[in-house]
Amino acid sequence: MNLVIGSTSQLGKYFPDTYTKISSRNIDFNIIENKKWESAYICFAEQRTYLANNSDTEIKKQFDDINYNKTKYLIEKLQSSCNKIIYYSTAELWNRCCGPININMPFNFYENYYTATKHKMTIELMDKTKYPNVVIIFPFNFNSVFRGNEYLFGKIFNSIINKTTAYVGDIDYYREILHPKMIVNESIDKNNLNKDFIVGSGRLTHVGDFIKKLYLNFNLPLNLLKIDDSKKSIYRQNIFYSSQTNNNCSIEKVLDITIKELKERIIHVS
């Protein structure tokens, strides 16, 4: 049996239906501790770019509580009942690097609440004497129709589905772009779960060009996209990508999966 904790997360949506999926809220530990799981996937995380009406102290506490305290407590509870525990860190821990990155490189990142708490948890889990059955996966940025509207691609997808204007910042930069379905596929491949690893395509994509392809595919005018060039991305100068090419995560496949999802969502909305 396989367990997914974080059923409403982007990743949680794409695991097979044969996997047991539970919410990360109000977890019944008696249920999960009294079963033997082949793998448990920790899919939840606090990652909102802002929390309205909260002070910096309150926001930091929320990130710490979810991304470190709750995650650590849950993993320690699961250790005796799981053969493998899969924890999703982030490739953003190398986002100050230029060029290809690999698992053996030291972390080098712009610190915010999300990266700081992910780094703290990741460093602890890298101690295999303490966490021998934990596998850490470092995915590059992934987006689906389940992405929140506060984020760039959430705005873009909402614009395409509802034919409304999207107000975004700088999109003139290169990035690794993935889909959560790809992350899940790599995560459930048992051949990958022998050591920590990065999930990326090994290819850079121009973010603006990718977004424009989506609009053009749906025959939507590009003037629906309102760009504020004054909001420059930190990634203009720091172009980091996976050193290993992965054809299962190609940008062509990302585009195909995304278009298919958007078409299904448009039909559902109509």
PyMOL commands that set and color helices and strands:
alter all, ss='L'
color gray80, all
select helices_A, chain A and resi 11-14+29-33+56-81+91-94+113-125+152-162+180-187+190-192+207-217+222-224+234-236+247-249+251-269
alter helices_A, ss='H'
color red, helices_A
select strands_A, chain A and resi 2-5+20-22+37-42+82-88+99-101+134-139+166-168+174-175+197-199+205-206+225-227+240-242
alter strands_A, ss='S'
color yellow, strands_A
deselect
rebuild
show_as cartoon
